[in-house]
Every structure is written in C-alpha cells, then in structure tokens.
C-alpha cells in the first residue's frame, strides 16, 4: 500500500506542469551535501553539482512546460530498481524557491525536501531571516527591538536598518524575557542577507540552541 501511495504521488506530480522558475538548493548538513542528487522533470535530469550547507547552490532553470518535478537520489534505488525519487511541489505564491534538503532515514531516498521562499522582494539585502527548527517559541532581540520567532519552520524577518555595524543580539524563551539564553555580537551588513536557522543543541555546554548561518552577499554591479 505504501508503494502504491508513492507511485500515485509521482504520477500526480508528473501530470502537473510548473510555472517557469529558478530553483536553488541548500543541503542541511555535510552528509546531505556529499550525496549524489539530481533534479528531474519530464525526461530531463540535472545533477545538483557542488553543494555546501552554508551556501545556496547555483540556480537550476525549470521551464514552464516542465512536468513531474522531482528530486532523485542517484546513489540509492527505489523499489523499481531506479534512483529513488521524491516528488517536489512548489507552494502557491512562491516566486524564488529555495529547496532545503533534509536527512530522512525513513525515506527510500534518505532525504526529505522542503521548499521555502527566497525571493529578494520579501527577503532583501540587510535582512536577517530567522527560522526556528526547535519545538519552543523564542524571542530574538537586537538593538531596542524584538520579535517572536515561533516554532514550525515559519520565517521571521529582522531588518536592523541603518548602516553596516556590529550589534548585540539576545535570545530568550518566550515565557522568560528577563534572562537571555543566548547573547552575542552579530555583524549587520547592508550588502548581505542572512538566513539563520535556530536549531536545538545537543551540547549542554553550548546552550539550548545553536545557529546555522547561510549568508549571501550582494555582488557589485558590473562596470559599464
């Protein structure tokens, strides 16, 4: 029955065309980055190439006529003896999808995809985008401002505004805003946007949370 559900999902994905888009990829960790993966649509397969957990990949163009968008694990086979496939769906309204590839040992492919919006119109230069991977809501404070960062992979944008500078930041449990559980000095740069995942820590000495930073720097305009 499980195999039937997978085949039905793949068939549904194959029958649904996607709008023309540019896809970039972010592996969750080094183990995922070292996997042999590819993006496929229709009869075409495009290997992902070099991946790094702290950087977005080179863009992959998906034509408007493409059908059957899927992630292939070229180093693992499915029940049919072919590379294990995971259907990909771009959520409605997402203009510049970033494909986050997470490890998933329950999947035949060994990975699980998650599409998140990465369009610069909603995540501009100078912005910090926080995504809380933990199960607890936290509050992020910088300068004299603060924002709640709920759990559940929901993106929260922080715009420090002003010139590039070092700024002190704090993290609190939602129920205790007097005692920070994390404090540090982060660099704010107007020519950079930072995707930051708030991740539960397995190391008590490091505190209850760790941060996974994925920076992107704006390239200078080409000389005329």
QUIWOBEL-V515459 format. One record per pair of residues at least 24 apart in sequence whose ideal C-beta (glycine too) atoms are under 10 Angstrom apart, sorted by the first residue. I is the first residue (numbers start at 1). J is the second residue. D is the distance in Angstrom with one decimal. If there is no record, write none. Layout:
BEGIN
i;j;d
I;J;D
I;J;D
END
This chain:
BEGIN
i;j;d
2;79;9.4
2;108;9.9
3;78;8.8
3;79;5.5
3;80;9.0
3;108;9.5
6;78;7.8
6;79;8.1
6;80;10.0
6;84;9.5
6;85;8.4
6;86;9.1
6;87;8.6
6;107;9.8
6;108;7.9
7;78;9.8
7;79;9.1
7;80;8.8
9;70;9.6
9;85;9.5
9;86;9.0
9;87;5.1
9;89;9.5
10;68;7.4
10;70;6.9
10;78;9.6
10;85;6.1
10;86;9.0
10;87;5.7
11;68;8.7
11;87;9.3
12;68;9.5
12;87;7.5
12;89;9.3
13;41;9.3
13;67;7.9
13;68;5.4
13;69;6.4
13;70;6.2
13;85;9.0
13;86;9.5
13;87;3.8
13;88;7.2
13;89;7.0
14;41;9.0
14;42;8.2
14;67;5.5
14;68;3.5
14;69;8.8
14;70;8.2
14;87;8.5
15;67;6.7
15;68;7.8
16;66;9.9
16;67;6.6
16;68;8.1
16;69;8.3
16;87;9.4
16;89;8.2
17;41;9.3
17;42;9.6
17;63;9.3
17;64;7.0
17;65;6.3
17;66;6.5
17;67;5.1
17;68;9.2
17;69;9.1
18;62;6.0
18;63;8.6
18;64;7.3
18;65;8.9
18;66;5.4
18;67;7.5
18;68;9.3
18;69;5.4
18;88;8.6
18;89;8.7
18;90;6.0
18;97;9.8
19;62;8.6
19;63;9.5
19;64;5.6
19;66;9.2
19;90;7.8
19;94;9.9
19;95;9.3
20;61;7.8
20;62;6.8
20;63;5.8
20;64;3.9
20;65;8.4
20;66;8.3
21;59;9.5
21;60;9.3
21;61;8.0
21;62;5.1
21;63;9.0
21;64;8.4
21;66;9.0
21;69;9.4
21;90;6.5
21;94;8.2
21;95;7.6
21;96;7.5
21;97;6.4
22;59;4.5
22;60;7.1
22;61;5.8
22;62;7.4
22;95;9.3
22;96;6.5
22;97;8.2
22;118;9.7
23;48;9.9
23;57;8.7
23;59;6.8
23;60;4.7
23;61;7.9
23;62;5.7
23;69;8.6
23;88;8.5
23;90;8.2
23;96;8.7
23;97;5.6
23;98;8.0
23;99;5.9
23;115;8.8
23;118;9.7
24;55;9.7
24;56;4.5
24;57;5.3
24;58;7.5
24;59;5.3
24;60;7.3
24;96;7.7
24;97;7.6
24;98;5.4
24;99;7.0
24;118;6.6
24;216;9.8
25;49;9.0
25;51;6.2
25;55;10.0
25;56;7.2
25;57;4.0
25;58;8.7
25;59;9.2
25;60;7.4
25;71;9.1
25;97;9.7
25;98;7.6
25;99;4.8
25;100;8.1
25;101;6.5
25;113;9.4
26;51;7.9
26;52;8.7
26;53;7.2
26;54;8.8
26;55;7.7
26;56;5.7
26;57;7.1
26;98;5.8
26;99;7.0
26;100;5.1
26;101;7.1
26;102;9.9
26;114;9.5
26;116;8.7
26;118;8.9
26;195;8.0
26;197;10.0
26;214;6.4
27;51;4.6
27;52;7.3
27;53;5.2
27;54;9.6
27;55;9.5
27;57;8.4
27;99;9.4
27;100;8.1
27;101;5.0
27;102;8.7
27;103;9.1
27;111;8.7
28;53;6.3
28;100;6.6
28;101;6.3
28;102;4.8
28;103;6.2
28;104;9.9
28;111;8.6
28;112;9.2
28;114;9.1
28;133;9.7
28;197;8.8
28;199;9.8
28;212;8.3
29;53;5.2
29;101;9.5
29;102;8.8
29;103;6.8
29;212;8.8
30;54;9.9
31;103;6.3
31;110;9.2
31;111;9.7
32;100;9.5
32;101;5.2
32;102;7.3
32;103;5.7
32;104;9.8
32;110;8.6
32;111;6.2
32;112;9.9
33;57;9.7
33;101;8.7
34;75;9.6
35;73;6.8
35;74;8.3
35;75;6.1
35;76;8.5
35;101;8.1
35;103;9.1
35;109;9.0
35;110;7.2
35;111;7.0
36;72;9.1
36;73;7.5
36;74;4.3
36;75;4.3
36;76;8.9
36;83;9.0
37;71;6.5
37;72;6.6
37;73;6.1
37;74;6.6
37;75;8.1
37;76;9.8
37;83;9.3
37;86;9.8
37;99;10.0
37;101;7.0
37;109;8.5
37;110;9.8
37;111;7.3
38;70;9.2
38;71;7.6
38;72;4.4
38;73;8.3
38;74;5.6
38;83;7.6
38;85;9.8
39;66;9.9
39;69;7.5
39;70;7.6
39;71;6.4
39;72;7.4
39;88;7.7
39;99;8.0
40;66;9.5
40;68;7.2
40;69;7.6
40;70;5.1
40;71;7.7
40;72;5.1
40;74;9.9
40;83;8.6
40;85;7.2
40;88;9.1
41;65;9.1
41;66;3.8
41;67;6.5
41;68;5.6
41;69;4.8
41;70;7.2
41;88;8.7
42;66;5.9
42;67;5.6
42;68;5.9
42;69;9.0
43;67;9.9
43;68;8.9
44;68;9.7
45;70;9.6
45;72;6.5
45;74;8.4
45;83;8.7
46;72;9.5
47;72;8.9
47;74;7.4
48;72;9.4
48;74;9.5
48;99;9.1
48;101;8.6
51;101;8.1
52;214;9.4
53;101;9.7
53;212;7.5
53;214;7.9
54;195;9.7
54;212;7.9
54;213;6.6
54;214;5.7
54;215;7.5
55;214;6.8
55;215;8.2
55;216;7.8
56;98;6.5
56;99;9.6
56;118;7.5
56;195;8.5
56;214;7.1
56;215;9.8
56;216;6.4
57;98;9.2
57;99;8.5
57;101;9.9
59;96;9.1
60;99;8.9
62;88;9.4
62;90;8.6
62;97;9.1
70;109;9.7
70;113;9.1
71;99;7.5
71;101;7.2
71;109;6.9
71;111;7.0
71;112;9.3
71;113;5.4
72;109;7.7
73;101;10.0
73;107;8.6
73;108;7.7
73;109;3.8
73;110;6.1
73;111;6.5
74;109;9.8
75;109;9.3
75;110;8.4
76;107;9.2
76;108;6.6
76;109;5.9
76;110;5.8
76;111;9.1
77;108;8.0
77;109;9.6
78;108;5.1
78;109;7.7
79;108;7.3
83;108;9.8
83;109;8.2
84;108;4.2
84;109;3.9
84;110;7.6
84;111;8.9
85;109;7.0
86;110;9.7
86;111;6.8
86;112;7.3
86;113;5.8
87;113;8.5
88;113;5.7
88;115;7.2
89;113;8.7
89;115;7.1
90;115;5.8
90;117;9.8
91;115;5.9
91;116;8.8
91;117;8.0
93;117;7.9
93;119;9.8
94;118;8.5
94;119;7.7
95;119;4.4
95;120;9.5
95;121;7.5
95;122;8.4
96;120;7.3
96;121;8.6
96;122;9.1
96;123;8.8
98;123;9.6
98;195;8.0
98;214;9.1
100;131;9.2
100;153;8.9
100;195;9.6
100;197;9.2
100;214;9.7
102;133;9.7
114;153;7.0
116;153;7.6
116;154;10.0
116;155;6.7
116;195;8.6
117;155;7.3
118;155;9.7
118;193;9.4
118;195;7.9
118;216;9.0
120;193;7.6
120;216;9.4
120;218;9.2
122;155;8.8
122;157;7.5
123;155;7.8
123;157;6.5
123;193;6.0
123;194;9.8
123;195;7.9
123;216;9.5
124;157;8.7
124;159;7.9
124;190;9.8
124;193;6.6
124;218;9.7
125;189;8.4
125;190;6.2
125;191;6.0
125;192;6.8
125;193;5.5
125;216;8.8
125;217;8.9
125;218;5.2
126;158;10.0
126;159;6.6
126;160;7.1
126;161;7.4
126;162;8.8
126;163;9.7
126;164;8.2
126;188;7.1
126;189;7.0
126;190;4.4
126;191;7.7
126;192;7.2
126;193;6.9
126;194;9.4
126;218;9.3
127;157;5.4
127;158;6.8
127;159;5.2
127;160;8.4
127;161;9.7
127;188;9.7
127;190;9.8
127;192;9.0
127;193;5.1
127;194;7.7
127;195;9.5
128;156;9.1
128;157;7.3
128;158;4.3
128;159;7.8
128;160;7.2
128;169;8.9
128;186;7.8
128;188;7.8
128;192;9.3
128;193;7.6
128;194;4.9
128;195;8.3
128;196;6.0
128;213;9.5
128;215;9.8
129;155;5.4
129;156;7.2
129;157;5.4
129;158;7.6
129;159;10.0
129;193;7.1
129;194;7.1
129;195;5.1
129;196;6.8
129;197;9.5
129;214;9.1
130;154;9.4
130;155;7.2
130;156;4.8
130;157;7.8
130;158;6.4
130;171;9.6
130;194;9.1
130;195;8.5
130;196;5.2
130;197;8.0
130;198;6.2
130;211;9.0
131;155;5.4
131;156;7.6
131;195;7.3
131;196;7.3
131;197;5.1
131;198;7.0
131;199;9.5
131;212;9.1
131;214;9.9
132;156;7.7
132;196;9.8
132;197;8.0
132;198;4.5
132;199;8.8
132;200;9.8
132;209;8.9
133;197;5.4
133;198;6.2
133;199;5.0
133;200;7.1
133;209;9.3
133;210;9.8
133;212;8.2
134;197;9.6
134;198;6.1
134;199;7.0
134;200;4.6
134;201;9.2
134;208;8.2
134;209;6.6
134;210;9.9
135;200;7.7
136;173;6.7
136;174;7.5
136;175;9.2
136;198;9.4
136;200;8.4
136;208;8.3
136;209;8.9
137;172;10.0
137;173;7.9
137;174;4.3
137;175;8.7
138;171;5.6
138;172;6.5
138;173;6.3
138;174;6.4
138;181;7.9
138;182;8.8
138;198;6.4
138;208;9.2
138;209;7.3
139;170;8.3
139;171;7.2
139;172;4.5
139;173;7.6
139;174;5.7
139;175;9.6
139;176;9.3
139;177;6.2
139;180;9.3
139;181;9.9
140;169;6.8
140;170;7.5
140;171;5.8
140;172;8.2
140;182;9.2
140;196;9.1
140;198;8.2
141;168;8.8
141;169;6.7
141;170;4.4
141;171;7.7
141;172;7.0
141;177;8.5
141;180;7.8
141;183;9.3
142;167;5.5
142;168;7.4
142;169;4.8
142;170;7.7
142;186;7.7
142;188;8.2
143;167;6.0
143;168;7.9
143;169;8.8
143;188;9.3
146;170;8.2
146;172;8.2
146;177;8.1
148;172;9.9
148;174;6.6
149;174;9.1
149;196;9.6
149;198;6.4
150;174;8.7
151;198;8.9
153;197;9.0
155;195;8.6
156;196;9.8
156;198;9.7
157;193;9.5
158;188;9.5
158;194;9.2
158;196;8.8
159;188;9.6
160;186;8.9
160;188;4.6
160;189;9.7
160;190;9.3
161;188;8.8
161;190;9.1
162;188;7.7
162;190;8.3
163;188;8.3
163;189;9.4
163;190;6.9
164;188;6.0
164;189;4.5
164;190;5.2
164;191;7.5
164;192;8.4
165;189;8.6
165;190;9.5
169;211;9.8
171;198;7.6
171;207;8.8
171;208;9.0
171;209;6.5
171;211;8.8
173;208;8.5
181;207;6.2
181;208;5.7
181;209;6.9
182;206;9.7
182;207;5.8
182;208;8.1
182;209;6.1
182;210;9.3
182;211;8.2
183;207;9.9
184;211;8.6
186;211;9.2
186;213;9.2
187;215;9.4
189;215;8.7
189;217;7.7
189;218;9.1
190;218;8.6
191;216;9.8
191;217;6.0
191;218;4.5
191;219;9.0
191;220;8.7
192;216;6.7
192;217;5.0
192;218;7.0
193;217;8.5
193;218;8.0
END
